[in-house]
Amino acid sequence: MKRQGLTIIDAHIHFPYGASPGGERPKPEIAAYSKERNRRMDLEWDFPEREPWGAQSLEETADRWYEEAVRHDLEKVIFVTGGGNETLAKAVKRHPDRFTGLAHHPIWEPVVLDEYRRAVEDYGLVGYKVLGPRVPISFDDPSLIPLWEYAAEHRLPFLIHFGILGHAGGVVSGPNMSPLVIANVAKAYPEIPFIIPHFGCSYMHDLLQLAWAVPNVYVDTSGSNQWMRWLPYPMDLETAFRKYYELLGPEHIVFGSDSSWFSRGFSHRYLQDQVRACRHLNFKQEDMELIFGGNARRLFRLGPAGETSRPDEVPAELEDWR
């Protein structure tokens, strides 16, 4: 992307190690349906054959992703999941010049704040990733107030997936599907940047309504965004970019790819498609610089040239990670 004059920070990548993020095992009929739709997607996007999740060691996987970041000239890779906070922190520490990551432990557990403090203050992680549809409690639950207060005090971003979840056969209903469920929290804690991935993932209307109500809501662009095909009205990348650009402004749009598995690695196709959509819309160069790198650098407080402005000290007992 240097030819485009863009410095790329990918704010949404899954480190493919540890437990797969697929959730509970579906019944055979649903699994077969999902497998067939995955096969069709691979043909549609011309994806290579998928290697088993976690087929290599943590170190090998981290080194392989580092090679991807260098090859595609990604200034920084932000892993949003990675087999648990401690596991992901090990991967980040292996290549801190290119990697950083988010905490992703269950938000509803009683130890949530203690774990988050450890993730931020000991492991150097720079935010929190939550799968909204899998959260069994309300985001307004009083038990979460200390977590919100800590995040607000330190201005730590929350990346919360709302909308349909997973591949075909995945989650399509539940109490925490819509971004509107965080309206009260976002109003109460405007210091917390709330980043909603995948353009709202079929809940664009609700996300735009939420952004009308509060200033601390951001949208990330990650993934194939094939959920657009399942809407009852026409939708495509250009329309999504234009709508969020008009109503939120370029300062509130964050690039992500949703890359994860090998042998695909970094999904350069997604980046190309998004850059082309912005070029078709005649976005200003300075606005594209914000979308594809500058906003992530600001929200996650990343320094120049892949450095981080957050202290990154690791406890002595963890020094054997390399």
TIGUVEX-729800 format. One record per residue (C-alpha): x, y, z. Coordinates in steps of 0.5 Angstrom, whole numbers. Each point is the difference from the previous one (the first is absolute). Layout:
% TIGUVEX-729800
{{X; Y; Z}}
...
This chain:
% TIGUVEX-729800
{{0; 0; 0}}
{{6; 5; 0}}
{{-2; 1; -7}}
{{-7; 3; 2}}
{{4; 4; 5}}
{{-3; -4; 6}}
{{3; -3; 6}}
{{-5; -6; 2}}
{{-1; -2; 7}}
{{-5; -6; 1}}
{{-4; 1; 6}}
{{-4; -7; -1}}
{{4; -6; 0}}
{{-1; -7; 3}}
{{6; -3; 3}}
{{-1; -7; -3}}
{{2; -4; 6}}
{{-3; -3; 6}}
{{-7; -2; 0}}
{{-4; 2; -6}}
{{-5; 5; 1}}
{{-6; -4; -4}}
{{-3; -1; 7}}
{{-4; -6; 2}}
{{-1; -6; -5}}
{{-6; 0; -5}}
{{-4; -6; -1}}
{{2; -4; -7}}
{{-5; 3; -4}}
{{2; 7; 2}}
{{7; -1; -1}}
{{-1; -3; -7}}
{{-4; 6; -2}}
{{6; 5; 3}}
{{5; -5; -3}}
{{-3; 1; -7}}
{{-1; 8; 0}}
{{7; 0; 3}}
{{2; -4; -7}}
{{-4; 5; -4}}
{{3; 6; 3}}
{{7; -3; -1}}
{{-1; -1; -7}}
{{-3; 7; -1}}
{{6; 4; 3}}
{{5; -5; -3}}
{{2; -2; 7}}
{{6; -5; 1}}
{{-1; -7; 4}}
{{-1; 2; 7}}
{{5; -3; 5}}
{{-2; -3; 7}}
{{-1; 5; 5}}
{{6; 1; 5}}
{{4; -5; -5}}
{{7; 3; 2}}
{{3; 2; 7}}
{{-2; 7; 3}}
{{7; 2; -2}}
{{0; -3; -7}}
{{-7; 4; -1}}
{{2; 6; 2}}
{{6; 0; -4}}
{{-4; -2; -6}}
{{-5; 6; 1}}
{{6; 5; 1}}
{{3; -2; -7}}
{{-7; 1; -2}}
{{0; 7; 3}}
{{7; 2; -3}}
{{-2; -3; -7}}
{{-7; 4; 0}}
{{4; 6; 3}}
{{-5; 1; 6}}
{{3; 5; 5}}
{{-4; -4; 5}}
{{-5; -6; 1}}
{{-5; 0; 6}}
{{-2; -7; 2}}
{{-7; 0; 3}}
{{0; -7; 2}}
{{6; -5; 1}}
{{-2; -6; 5}}
{{0; 4; 6}}
{{3; 6; 3}}
{{7; -3; 2}}
{{0; -4; -6}}
{{-1; 6; -5}}
{{5; 4; 5}}
{{6; -5; -2}}
{{-2; 1; -7}}
{{1; 8; 0}}
{{6; 0; 4}}
{{3; -5; -5}}
{{0; 6; -5}}
{{-2; 6; 4}}
{{2; 5; -6}}
{{-6; -3; -4}}
{{-5; -3; 4}}
{{-4; 2; 6}}
{{-7; -3; 2}}
{{-6; 1; 4}}
{{-3; -4; 6}}
{{-5; -5; -1}}
{{-2; -4; 6}}
{{-8; 0; 2}}
{{-3; 6; 2}}
{{-5; -3; 5}}
{{5; -4; 4}}
{{1; 3; 7}}
{{7; 1; -1}}
{{-1; 4; -6}}
{{4; 7; 3}}
{{5; -4; 3}}
{{2; -4; -7}}
{{-1; 7; -3}}
{{5; 3; 4}}
{{5; -5; -1}}
{{-1; 0; -7}}
{{1; 7; -1}}
{{5; 2; 6}}
{{4; -7; 0}}
{{0; -2; -7}}
{{-1; 6; -4}}
{{-6; -1; -4}}
{{-4; 6; -2}}
{{-7; -1; 0}}
{{-6; -5; 0}}
{{-3; -4; -5}}
{{-7; -3; 2}}
{{-5; -4; -4}}
{{-7; 3; 2}}
{{-5; -6; -2}}
{{4; -5; 4}}
{{0; 5; 6}}
{{-6; -3; 5}}
{{-1; 7; 4}}
{{-2; 7; -1}}
{{6; 5; -2}}
{{-4; 4; 5}}
{{1; -5; 6}}
{{3; 3; 6}}
{{5; -5; 0}}
{{3; 3; -6}}
{{1; 7; 3}}
{{7; -1; 3}}
{{2; -2; -7}}
{{-3; 6; -3}}
{{3; 4; 5}}
{{7; -3; -1}}
{{0; 1; -8}}
{{-3; 7; 1}}
{{6; 2; 4}}
{{5; -3; -4}}
{{-4; 2; -7}}
{{1; -7; -2}}
{{-4; -2; -6}}
{{-6; -6; -1}}
{{-1; -4; -6}}
{{-6; -3; 0}}
{{-3; -4; -5}}
{{-8; 0; -1}}
{{-4; -3; -5}}
{{0; -7; -3}}
{{6; -4; 2}}
{{4; -5; -3}}
{{-1; -4; -6}}
{{-7; -3; -3}}
{{-3; -3; 5}}
{{3; 5; 5}}
{{-4; 5; 5}}
{{-6; 4; -2}}
{{-4; 2; 6}}
{{1; 1; 7}}
{{0; 6; 5}}
{{6; 3; -2}}
{{0; 0; -8}}
{{-1; 8; -1}}
{{5; 5; 2}}
{{-5; 4; 3}}
{{0; -4; 6}}
{{7; 4; 2}}
{{-4; 7; -1}}
{{0; 1; 8}}
{{7; -2; 1}}
{{3; 4; -6}}
{{-4; 6; 3}}
{{2; -1; 7}}
{{8; -1; -2}}
{{1; 4; -6}}
{{8; 0; 1}}
{{-1; -8; -2}}
{{1; 0; -8}}
{{-5; -6; -2}}
{{2; -3; -7}}
{{-6; -4; -3}}
{{3; -5; -5}}
{{-2; -2; -7}}
{{-4; 6; -2}}
{{-5; -2; 6}}
{{-1; -7; -3}}
{{-7; 1; -3}}
{{-2; 5; 6}}
{{2; 6; -4}}
{{-6; 4; 2}}
{{1; -1; 7}}
{{7; 2; 0}}
{{-1; 6; -4}}
{{-6; 2; 5}}
{{5; -2; 6}}
{{6; 5; -3}}
{{-6; 5; -1}}
{{-1; 0; 8}}
{{8; 0; 2}}
{{7; 2; -3}}
{{4; -6; 3}}
{{-3; -5; -5}}
{{5; -2; -6}}
{{-1; -5; -6}}
{{5; -5; -2}}
{{0; -3; -7}}
{{2; -7; 1}}
{{-1; -6; -4}}
{{-3; -3; -6}}
{{-7; 4; 2}}
{{-4; -5; -4}}
{{-5; 1; 5}}
{{-2; 5; -5}}
{{-3; -5; -4}}
{{-5; -2; 5}}
{{-3; 7; 1}}
{{-7; 1; -4}}
{{2; 6; -3}}
{{7; 1; -4}}
{{6; 2; 3}}
{{7; 0; -2}}
{{7; 2; 3}}
{{-1; 7; -4}}
{{-6; 1; 3}}
{{2; -2; 7}}
{{6; 5; 0}}
{{-4; 6; -3}}
{{-5; -1; 6}}
{{5; 0; 6}}
{{4; 5; -4}}
{{-6; 5; 0}}
{{-3; -1; 7}}
{{6; -2; 4}}
{{6; 3; -4}}
{{7; -3; -2}}
{{2; 1; 7}}
{{-5; -6; 3}}
{{2; -5; -6}}
{{6; -5; 2}}
{{2; -5; -5}}
{{1; -8; 2}}
{{0; -6; -4}}
{{-2; -5; 4}}
{{6; -5; -2}}
{{1; -6; 4}}
{{2; -7; -3}}
{{5; -2; -4}}
{{2; -2; -6}}
{{-4; 7; -2}}
{{3; 4; 6}}
{{-1; 7; -2}}
{{-6; 1; -4}}
{{3; 5; -5}}
{{-6; 0; -4}}
{{-5; 3; 5}}
{{5; 6; 1}}
{{0; 1; -8}}
{{-7; 0; 0}}
{{-1; 5; 5}}
{{5; 5; -2}}
{{-3; -1; -7}}
{{-7; 2; 3}}
{{3; 6; 3}}
{{4; 2; -6}}
{{-7; -1; -4}}
{{-3; 5; 5}}
{{5; 5; -1}}
{{2; 0; 7}}
{{6; 5; 2}}
{{7; -3; 1}}
{{0; 3; 7}}
{{-7; -3; 2}}
{{3; -7; -3}}
{{6; 1; 4}}
{{-4; 0; 6}}
{{-5; -6; -2}}
{{6; -5; -2}}
{{5; 2; 6}}
{{-1; 7; 4}}
{{-6; -2; 3}}
{{2; -6; 3}}
{{7; 3; 2}}
{{-4; 5; 4}}
{{-5; -4; 3}}
{{5; -6; 3}}
{{5; 6; 1}}
{{5; -3; -5}}
{{7; 3; -1}}
{{3; 2; -7}}
{{3; -6; -4}}
{{-3; -6; 4}}
{{2; 3; 7}}
{{-5; 0; 6}}
{{-1; 6; 4}}
{{-2; -4; 6}}
{{5; -3; 5}}
{{1; -7; -2}}
{{4; -3; 5}}
{{-1; -8; 2}}
{{1; -3; 7}}
{{7; -4; 1}}
{{-4; -6; 0}}
{{-2; 0; -7}}
{{6; 2; -3}}
{{1; -7; -2}}
{{-5; 1; -6}}
{{4; 1; -5}}
